[in-house]
Amino acid sequence: MSPDFTKKDLIDWATACLVFLSGSMTGHYAAVGMNAVQWMGAITAVLGSVAVAVAVRVWPPVAAGAGQPD
């Protein structure tokens, strides 16, 4: 029996991985040492990836054929 993965499952996992990756890279470089500009960039990257992850989960699905001319 094979698991059924949908496109939404793939997108959900991809955005979760994006949040994990940006957070872990920020943590790594914070441990090494960052200046104020790098901190602002890291915070922006983490907040941006979280925003993308939230957006794909709460955005309403598009109905099949929606927006197509009759």
RACORQUI-V406463 format. One line per field, one symbol per residue. ss: DSSP state (H for helix, E for strand, L for the rest). phi: phi as a letter, one per 40 degrees, with the letter a starting at -180 (. if undefined). burial: # if it has 9 or more other ideal C-beta (glycine too) atoms within 8 Angstrom, else .. A space follows every 10 residues. Layout:
BEGIN
ss->???
phi->???
burial->???
END
This chain:
BEGIN
ss->LLLLLLHHHH HHHHHHHHHH HHHHHHHHHH HHLLLHHHHH HHHHHHHHHH HHHHHHHHLL LLLLLLLLLL
phi->.cccbccccc cccccccccc cccccccccc cchbcccccc cccccccccc cccccccbcc ccccgcgccc
burial->.........# ##..##.##. ###.##..## .......##. .##.##.### .##..#.... ..........
END
